[in-house]
Amino acid sequence: METTIDSFSFVLVLWQFVSIAILITVIVFGIKLVLKLFKLMDSQTQLNREKLKKLQSE
């Protein structure tokens, strides 16, 4: 009986570590995705400014 409880608690602790690792991975990928999105928006804004300058100079 004692060993079953010990192994069960070990599995729970292991599951907690796996869950935390997955959560951290998801958060890191989310942050990377948001940064890429900001970079894309910034480059799009830069492109629009250049097009606007071209149109104004013509």
Order of alpha helices (4+ residues) and beta strands (2+ residues): alpha
